[in-house]
Amino acid sequence: MDLGLRNKVVIVAGSSKGLGFATAKVLLEEGAHVVISSRDAGNLQKAAEKLGSPENLLTVQADVTKKEDCDRLVQETLAAFNALDILIANCGGPAPGNFEGLTDEQWDQAIDKSFKSNLYLIRAALPHLKKSKTPSILTVTSFTTKQPLPNMILSNSVRSATIGLTKSLSFELGQYNIRVNSILPGWTLTDRVDALLTNRAEIHNSSYEQEKAEIAADIPLQRMGDPIEFGRAAAFLVSPAASFVNGVMLNVDGGIYKGIY
């Protein structure tokens, strides 16, 4: 199936590694003009090299927790490609921890990363998305917004606000033909998950491999996800092929979420 992404201009925030990188890879393969960003210039350069540095790829160093960087990310996209069709709002997840062990500063950081970054990116992109014939916004949250995990109260709480924002915008922006959806990834083999597994092993006095095996046993598919599986789902959701999909919170988690809705 042709997703209709050829020559579409896509910003993928937080995309030097992990889920964002995998999504950028799929989009490039589909023929889109892709803008990847990271606050780390070295990681961004490595990502571009891994992607083959094609002509339809632009790299922009940006910290998406800062409004001015989000504005600049959009402006550099327009300068390079003269359009914006799709925004994938993504940022690294907040730190693990329990309620009594977290500081106000850690809460503020989580809000900046997992909520305000989405706000800043969408605000910056919106006037230009309105001009597109196939506009789409995708936020990246977590299955923990539906099924909270222990020792992940920052993610459980703050990312739920992004779900509320996503659903609300799907109502508000429909008049401009802008679709707004979210992907709720489960356990996927990224650097962040490696860090979380290491943290769990320390808490439980076990090993990385034991924690990984225990989680995999709780997933109906009996394994963790590959980032490219997330990337394919994301590419479909933002594409013209999903033109009547709006306001959806899609679990890409191997079935670990136990609820019906």
TARA-V501604 format. One record per backbone hydrogen bond with DSSP energy under -0.5 kcal/mol. CO is the residue of the C=O (numbers start at 1). NH is the residue of the N-H. E is the energy in kcal/mol with one decimal. If there is no record, write none. Layout:
((CO:NH:E) (CO:NH:E))
This chain:
((1:3:-0.6) (3:240:-0.5) (3:241:-1.2) (5:8:-2.2) (8:10:-0.6) (8:33:-3.2) (9:85:-2.2) (9:86:-2.1) (10:12:-0.5) (10:35:-2.9) (11:13:-0.6) (11:88:-2.8) (12:37:-1.1) (17:20:-0.6) (17:21:-1.8) (18:22:-2.3) (19:23:-2.2) (20:24:-2.4) (21:25:-2.3) (22:26:-1.9) (23:27:-2.5) (24:28:-2.4) (25:29:-2.0) (26:30:-1.4) (27:32:-2.3) (28:31:-1.7) (31:7:-2.9) (32:34:-0.6) (33:10:-3.1) (34:36:-0.5) (34:58:-2.5) (35:12:-3.0) (36:60:-2.2) (37:15:-2.5) (38:62:-1.9) (39:41:-0.7) (40:44:-2.0) (41:45:-2.2) (42:46:-2.1) (43:47:-2.3) (44:48:-2.2) (45:49:-2.1) (46:50:-2.3) (47:51:-1.8) (48:53:-2.3) (49:52:-1.2) (54:57:-1.5) (56:34:-2.8) (58:36:-2.6) (60:38:-1.0) (62:64:-0.7) (63:66:-2.1) (66:70:-1.9) (67:71:-2.4) (68:72:-2.0) (69:73:-2.4) (70:74:-1.9) (71:75:-2.3) (72:76:-2.8) (73:77:-1.5) (74:78:-2.2) (75:79:-2.2) (76:80:-1.7) (77:81:-2.8) (78:82:-2.2) (85:136:-1.5) (86:11:-2.3) (87:89:-0.6) (87:138:-2.5) (88:13:-2.4) (88:90:-0.6) (89:140:-1.1) (97:153:-1.4) (98:101:-0.9) (98:102:-0.6) (99:102:-1.0) (103:107:-1.8) (104:108:-2.5) (105:109:-2.5) (106:110:-2.1) (107:111:-2.3) (108:112:-2.3) (109:113:-2.5) (110:114:-3.0) (111:115:-1.5) (111:116:-2.9) (112:117:-1.4) (115:118:-0.6) (115:119:-1.9) (116:120:-3.0) (117:121:-2.3) (118:122:-2.6) (119:123:-2.3) (120:124:-2.1) (121:125:-2.2) (122:126:-2.3) (123:127:-0.6) (125:128:-1.1) (125:129:-2.2) (126:130:-2.0) (128:131:-1.0) (129:132:-1.5) (135:179:-1.5) (136:87:-2.3) (137:181:-2.3) (138:89:-2.6) (139:141:-0.5) (139:183:-2.2) (142:145:-1.7) (143:146:-1.7) (143:147:-2.0) (149:152:-1.2) (151:97:-2.9) (152:156:-2.9) (153:157:-2.0) (154:158:-2.5) (154:159:-0.5) (155:159:-1.3) (157:161:-0.7) (158:161:-0.9) (158:162:-1.0) (159:163:-1.6) (160:164:-1.9) (161:165:-2.3) (162:166:-2.9) (163:167:-2.5) (164:168:-2.2) (165:169:-2.6) (166:170:-1.7) (167:171:-1.0) (168:171:-0.6) (168:172:-2.3) (169:173:-2.9) (171:174:-0.5) (173:176:-1.7) (173:178:-1.8) (174:177:-2.1) (177:179:-0.7) (179:137:-2.9) (180:247:-1.9) (181:139:-2.3) (182:250:-2.8) (183:141:-2.7) (183:185:-0.7) (184:252:-1.7) (185:143:-2.0) (186:188:-0.6) (187:225:-2.7) (188:190:-1.8) (190:194:-2.1) (191:195:-2.1) (192:196:-2.3) (193:197:-2.8) (194:198:-2.0) (195:199:-2.2) (196:200:-2.5) (197:201:-2.3) (198:202:-1.8) (199:203:-2.2) (200:204:-2.7) (201:205:-0.7) (201:206:-2.3) (207:211:-2.3) (208:212:-2.4) (209:213:-2.4) (210:214:-2.3) (211:215:-2.2) (212:216:-2.4) (213:217:-1.9) (214:218:-0.7) (215:218:-1.2) (215:219:-0.5) (216:219:-1.2) (218:220:-0.5) (219:222:-3.0) (225:189:-2.7) (226:229:-1.8) (226:230:-1.1) (227:231:-2.4) (228:232:-2.0) (229:233:-1.5) (230:234:-2.7) (231:235:-2.5) (232:236:-2.0) (233:237:-2.3) (234:238:-2.2) (235:239:-0.8) (236:239:-0.8) (239:242:-1.9) (240:243:-1.3) (242:245:-2.2) (244:246:-0.7) (248:182:-2.8) (248:250:-0.7) (249:251:-0.6) (250:184:-3.4) (252:186:-2.0) (253:256:-1.1) (254:221:-0.9))
